[in-house]
Amino acid sequence: QVQLVESGGRSVQAGASLRLSCAASARTFSSYTMGWFRQATGKEREFVAACTWSGACIVSADSVKGRFTISRDNAKKTVFLQMNSLKAEDTAVYYCAAKAWNIATYDYWGQGTQVTVSS
């Protein structure tokens, strides 16, 4: 089983930067694709970014491209989401998720960390 714990979320003003971290307990962390999702109040959960097991990292959400960056440190079993130039619309609960390379869906989820951006 995989346990994921997000951290780093807090309340900031527009234009600020935050770095979210997701610590994983997986024994074979490098074999998992790691993703970041977010869900704002009243909206559907949104896929933000992911790093595959092979090391390919991408930011998917058009609204954050150029501002957010995802990375992973396999030695520390941690995935990061660097968020720059934050906007009020970035306010959401951010979730870390994991899936095995041969599984289509993300089966493991963290508890989420709240990011609040005030304008």
Number of C-alpha atoms within 10 A of each C-alpha: 7 17 15 22 18 24 19 15 18 13 13 18 14 17 14 14 17 18 15 22 22 26 19 23 14 15 10 12 21 20 18 22 22 31 27 27 19 22 19 17 9 6 9 9 15 16 16 24 23 27 21 19 17 11 16 11 18 17 21 15 13 8 12 18 13 11 13 22 19 22 20 21 12 15 8 10 17 20 25 24 24 15 20 17 15 23 19 15 13 20 20 22 18 28 26 30 28 27 20 19 15 9 11 8 11 15 12 15 20 20 15 22 21 20 21 21 20 15 11
